[in-house]
Amino acid sequence: MASAIAFESASRRYRNGVLALDAVSFSIEEGARTCLLGPNGAGKSTAIRLLQGALRPTSGRVTLLGATLDDPLHEQARRRTGIVPQRPGMYPDLTVDEHLTLARRLYGRGDIEATIEAFGLGPHRSKTLASLSGGFQRRLVLATALLSQPEVLLLDEPTVGLDPVASHDVEAMLRDAMRGRTTLLCTHDLAEAEALCEDVIILRDGEVLLHQPIAMLRGRVKGRVRVQARSLEALRSALARRGLTWTEDGDAVLLALDAPREMPDLLRGLLAEGVDVFASTPLSVTLEEIFLEAVRQ
């Protein structure tokens, strides 16, 4: 399958000497939903700005729908791309109607009435961007990005600064918007990334630590089981005799196991010793655990 987004040994050094990206290479296939993660200063925003055409790579190549920034087809590729920036927008004095009208003129297509209805913006169409709540500002920015029915979405912290209710609403809209579209989601919200994406790219210090499907990465982190017994003291003693380590979790202990199949044998052994285990609950590995494991290594 063709790549919609590709970085080929791409580097970006700023005028102050900071090397934000260091020979980064990765590609995202058409239709893939990928999250871009990393600590502060990892190079995430620089990568997004390179794809937007706001920056040029110092060396290497960055292609969007097969076109580099100097390619005559790059403008066409940009018209096929919807962008949700980290900040609400550059035109706080424009009304919702004016904002969407400008976007339609820039992209050359789009049904404003259908978009306003889809995003619940009807009661606010005469309000300026600056007068909208944070949640409705995000709705407008997302509506603007989707107005032209783009093939690619670039999302830079799309729910940053929103309250939980607004964040939940925008995330639901993103889930619908991302369906069938190539998406690169840059975020610090790991729960959001896990809910919306299927692949993950982790950057650190301007380099790619990994790029894999989230489902595959789960196998790299030990599974955990929450175990409860009538006597926690007896349970701890039995685990210690087996050389196992655990962490306390209220009225239970959390065990990290190399493979889920270890748990049945362990349970049989504990019960045979008279340890009255009454609950054993496997815990799924979260994207946060995967991220922390990768960064720490």
C-alpha positions in Angstrom: 0.0 0.0 0.0 1.2 3.5 -0.8 2.6 5.8 1.9 0.5 8.9 2.5 3.2 10.4 4.8 6.9 9.7 4.7 10.0 11.0 6.5 13.3 9.9 4.8 16.4 10.6 6.9 14.8 14.0 7.7 16.6 16.4 10.0 15.7 19.8 11.2 18.1 22.1 13.0 16.9 25.5 14.1 18.9 28.8 13.9 19.8 28.6 17.5 21.6 25.3 16.9 18.9 23.0 18.4 18.6 19.7 16.4 14.9 19.0 16.7 14.8 16.0 14.4 17.9 13.8 13.7 17.7 11.7 10.5 14.2 10.6 11.2 12.7 7.9 8.9 9.2 6.5 9.1 6.2 6.1 6.7 2.4 6.0 7.3 0.3 4.0 4.9 -2.9 5.3 3.4 -5.8 4.9 5.8 -3.6 4.2 8.9 -4.4 5.9 12.2 -1.1 6.7 13.9 -0.3 8.6 17.1 3.0 10.5 17.5 4.2 10.4 21.1 7.2 11.6 23.0 8.4 13.7 25.9 8.5 17.5 25.7 11.3 18.4 23.2 11.1 15.1 21.4 10.4 16.7 18.0 6.7 16.0 17.6 5.6 19.6 16.8 8.5 20.0 14.5 7.4 16.9 12.6 3.9 18.2 12.2 5.1 21.6 11.1 7.3 20.0 8.4 4.3 18.1 7.1 2.3 21.4 7.1 4.9 23.0 5.0 5.6 25.6 7.7 9.2 24.4 8.0 11.7 22.9 5.6 13.9 20.0 6.6 17.5 20.9 7.0 18.4 17.6 5.3 16.5 14.6 4.0 13.0 14.5 2.6 9.4 14.8 3.9 6.6 13.9 1.6 2.9 14.4 2.0 0.8 12.3 -0.4 3.9 11.7 -2.4 4.9 15.4 -2.8 7.8 17.3 -1.2 7.6 21.0 -0.3 9.3 21.9 -3.6 7.1 19.6 -5.7 4.6 21.4 -7.9 2.0 18.9 -6.6 2.6 19.9 -3.0 -0.2 22.6 -3.1 -2.6 19.9 -4.4 -1.5 17.6 -1.5 -2.1 20.3 1.0 -5.6 20.8 -0.4 -6.2 17.1 0.3 -5.1 17.5 3.9 -7.0 18.8 6.9 -5.1 20.3 9.8 -6.1 20.8 13.4 -3.4 23.0 15.0 -2.6 23.1 18.7 -4.0 26.6 19.1 -7.6 27.4 18.1 -6.8 29.5 15.1 -5.2 32.6 13.6 -8.4 34.6 13.0 -10.1 35.2 16.4 -12.2 38.1 15.0 -13.9 36.0 12.3 -17.3 34.5 12.9 -18.0 30.8 12.4 -19.6 31.5 9.0 -16.7 33.7 7.9 -14.1 31.1 9.1 -15.8 28.3 7.2 -16.3 30.5 4.1 -12.6 31.4 4.1 -11.7 27.7 4.4 -13.9 26.8 1.4 -12.3 29.5 -0.7 -8.8 28.2 0.2 -9.6 24.6 -0.4 -11.9 25.1 -3.3 -14.7 22.9 -2.0 -16.9 22.1 0.9 -20.5 22.1 2.1 -20.7 24.8 4.8 -24.4 24.1 5.8 -23.8 20.4 6.2 -20.7 21.0 8.2 -22.4 23.5 10.5 -25.1 21.0 11.2 -22.7 18.0 11.7 -20.8 19.9 14.3 -23.7 21.6 16.1 -22.5 25.1 15.2 -25.8 26.4 14.1 -26.6 28.5 17.2 -23.1 30.0 17.1 -22.5 30.8 13.4 -22.6 34.6 13.9 -20.2 34.5 16.9 -16.5 35.2 16.6 -13.9 32.5 17.3 -12.7 34.5 20.3 -16.2 34.6 21.9 -16.7 30.8 21.7 -16.0 28.4 24.6 -12.9 26.2 24.3 -15.0 23.2 23.3 -16.8 25.1 20.5 -13.5 26.6 19.3 -12.2 23.1 18.9 -15.4 22.1 17.1 -15.0 24.9 14.7 -11.3 24.1 14.0 -12.2 20.5 13.4 -15.1 21.4 11.2 -12.7 23.7 9.2 -10.3 20.8 8.8 -13.0 18.4 7.5 -14.9 20.9 5.4 -13.2 19.9 2.2 -13.5 16.1 2.9 -9.7 15.6 3.1 -7.8 12.4 2.7 -5.3 13.1 5.4 -5.7 14.6 8.9 -2.9 16.2 10.9 -4.0 16.6 14.5 -1.7 18.6 16.9 -3.0 18.2 20.5 -6.6 18.5 19.4 -8.1 18.4 22.9 -5.4 20.3 24.8 -6.8 22.6 27.5 -10.4 21.3 27.2 -12.5 20.4 30.3 -13.4 16.7 30.5 -16.9 17.1 29.0 -15.6 19.1 26.0 -12.7 16.7 25.6 -15.1 13.8 25.5 -17.3 15.5 22.9 -14.3 16.4 20.6 -12.8 13.0 21.0 -16.1 11.4 19.8 -16.0 13.7 16.8 -12.4 12.8 16.1 -13.3 9.1 16.1 -15.8 9.6 13.4 -13.6 12.0 11.4 -10.6 9.6 11.4 -12.6 6.7 10.1 -11.2 5.8 6.6 -8.7 8.7 6.7 -4.9 8.7 7.1 -4.3 10.4 10.4 -1.3 11.5 12.4 -2.3 12.5 15.9 0.3 14.3 18.0 -0.7 14.2 21.7 0.4 14.0 25.3 -2.9 12.3 26.2 -2.1 8.6 26.1 -5.6 7.5 26.8 -6.8 9.6 23.9 -4.1 8.1 21.6 -5.0 4.6 22.6 -8.7 5.2 22.0 -8.2 6.7 18.6 -5.2 5.1 17.0 -3.9 1.7 15.9 -0.2 2.4 15.4 2.3 4.4 17.5 5.5 6.3 16.7 7.5 7.3 19.8 10.1 10.0 19.4 12.8 10.9 21.9 15.5 13.6 21.5 14.6 13.9 17.8 15.0 10.2 17.0 12.4 7.4 16.4 12.4 4.9 19.3 9.8 2.7 17.7 7.0 2.5 15.1 4.7 -0.4 15.6 1.1 -1.4 15.9 -0.2 -0.9 19.5 -1.5 -4.4 19.6 2.0 -5.8 18.8 3.6 -3.6 21.4 1.5 -5.0 24.2 3.5 -8.1 24.1 6.7 -6.2 25.0 5.4 -5.3 28.5 4.8 -7.9 31.1 1.2 -8.7 31.8 -0.1 -7.9 35.3 -2.6 -9.8 37.5 -4.4 -8.4 40.5 -4.6 -11.1 43.2 -6.7 -11.0 46.3 -6.6 -13.5 49.2 -8.3 -13.8 52.6 -4.9 -13.3 54.2 -2.6 -10.9 52.5 0.2 -11.8 54.8 -0.1 -15.5 53.8 -0.2 -14.5 50.1 2.9 -12.3 50.4 4.8 -15.1 52.2 3.9 -17.6 49.5 5.0 -15.3 46.7 8.2 -14.4 48.5 9.1 -18.1 48.8 8.7 -18.4 45.0 11.0 -15.4 44.4 8.2 -13.3 43.0 7.9 -9.6 43.4 4.7 -7.6 43.6 3.4 -4.2 44.4 0.7 -3.4 46.9 -2.7 -2.3 45.6 -5.1 -1.8 48.5 -6.5 -5.1 49.6 -4.6 -6.9 46.8 -1.2 -7.4 45.2 -0.2 -6.8 41.6 2.0 -9.4 40.0 4.0 -8.9 36.8 4.2 -12.2 34.8 6.2 -13.0 31.7 3.2 -14.9 30.2 -0.5 -15.3 31.2 -0.1 -19.1 31.2 2.0 -18.8 34.4 -1.0 -17.7 36.4 -3.0 -21.0 36.5 0.0 -23.0 37.8 0.7 -20.3 40.3 -2.9 -20.3 41.6 -3.0 -24.1 41.9 0.2 -23.9 43.9 -1.0 -21.2 46.2 -4.3 -23.0 46.9 -2.4 -26.2 47.6 -0.5 -24.4 50.3 -3.7 -23.2 51.9 -3.5 -19.6 50.6 -7.2 -18.7 50.2 -7.1 -16.8 46.9 -10.6 -15.7 46.0 -9.9 -13.4 43.1 -7.4 -13.2 40.2 -8.0 -10.4 37.7 -5.8 -10.0 34.6 -5.1 -6.3 33.8 -4.6 -5.2 30.2 -1.4 -3.4 29.3 -2.1 0.3 28.6 -0.4 2.5 26.0 1.0 4.6 29.0 2.8 1.5 30.2 4.1 0.8 26.7 5.3 4.4 26.3 7.0 4.5 29.7 8.7 1.2 29.0 10.0 2.4 25.7 11.3 5.7 26.9 13.0 4.3 30.0 14.8 1.7 27.9 
